[in-house]
Amino acid sequence: MKSVKNIDFFKNIRQVREFEFGIFYFFDGLVISEMKDGVIFNWNMAQKVIQAAHEVLGKDAQIAYISNRINSYYVVPTDWIKFFKNRHQLNFYSVVGYTKGNVVSLYLERLFFRKSIRKFTDLEEAINWSVEKITAKKVFV
């Protein structure tokens, strides 16, 4: 399991925000999360991260999001409905999962997330895919 701060890509960091529920790494067009063990991630927590993303990247930024699941935690899948109801959007979403439990959680999230979720087992592969996608989107916008 790789943490963002331990890979070469970390040198591109714009800002790190630590919350009581996890750490969020902000890069140009990319946000990577590493939640704390045992957290139940809900809409109230998501709103704090959304606010931070607006502050760091701007409200209209094209964003790819990677959930680097180095710890065991849960997402309230129905809270994705609140995310979209409030007109928030992610251009690309991927999950880096290392355990069987991550796969089960991902299936539940897919029921409520409107776009596709890409699954990876390697953080650097997820970063490469995300950067490629967000770069291509910026070119065509």
N, C-alpha and C positions, 0 to 999 in steps of 0.2 A: 504494500500500500504506500503510495507516494503522496506526500503533502505538497501543496503548491510551493511553499517556501523552500523546499528542498530540491527543486528542479531549476534548470537553466532559464526557463521562461520567466521566472520570478523577477529577473532583472528589468522586465518591462512594466513593472507594477506602477500604477498611478497612485493608488491609495489602498490601505487596509483598514477595515472597520471591524471592531470586535464588539459583539453583543453578548448578552448573558446566555444566548442559545447557540452561538456559533461565530465563526470568523468568515468574513466576506472579503474577497480580493478583487479589486477593480483595476481592469486594464482597458485600453482603448477598445470599445465595442464588446468587451467580454467581462463577465462577472463569474467568479468561481466561489462556491460556498463549501465550507467544511463545518458541519454541525457538530455540536457536542453530543457525547454518548447519552442516550436515553431521552433526548428531547422529543417532544411532540410538537412539531412545527405547524403553527396555525396562522390564520389570517392576521391577527394582531402583530405577530412577529414579522410576517411578510410586509406589512405596511411600513415598518421601520426600515426594512431593507430597500423597499421601493423609494422611500424618501432619501435614503443615502445614495441610491443610484441616480436619482434626479440631481442631487447636489454635486456628485462627482462627474457624471457623464452627460447631464442635461436631460430635460424632459422628452426631447424628440430623438434621442440617440437610438440607433440600430443596435440591438443587444442580443448577444448569444449568452446563454446561461448554462454553466456546468455545475451539477451537483456532485461534488467529489465525496462519495460516501465512505469515508475512512472510519467512521464510527457508526454504531447502530442507533438509528433514530427513526421517527415516524413522521409522515406528512399527513395532515388531515386532507384527504383527496377532494372532498366536496368543497374545500375552500378555494379551489381553482375557479369555481363558479363566481365567487366574490371577486377574484382577481380580474376576470373578464368583464363582469358587471360594472366594475369601476373603470373600464376602458383602458386597462393596462395591457401590455402585450410584450411577448418575447418573440424575437424573430426565429431563434433556434434554441432548443433545449436538449441537453444531453445529460445522461447519468453515468457516472463511473462507479460501478458496483463490484464489490469483491466477494460478496456472500450470497447464499441462496435467499436469505431474507430480503436483500436488496431487490432481487428479481420479483418477489411477491409484491412488495411495496410499489414497484414500478408498474406492474399490471393494474393495480388499483388506481394509480395516478392517471394512467392512459384512459381510463373510463371517463375522466372529467376534464382532462387537458385537451383543448380543441385542436391543437396541431400535433404533429408526430414528435415522439421522444426517442432520441437515438441512444442506444446503450453501448457502453464501452467497458473494457476491463483494464484499460491503460489510460492514465490521465493525459499523458503527452499526445496520444492518438486523438483523444477528445479535444484537446486544445488545437491541434493542427486542423482537424475537421471544422471546428467552430470558427477559427480565424479565417480559413479558406471561404467558408460560407458567408461570414459577415463582410469580408472584403469584396466578394463578388456582389453582394447585395448593395454595398455602397457604390460600386461602379455603375450599377444599373438604375440607381435612384436618381 
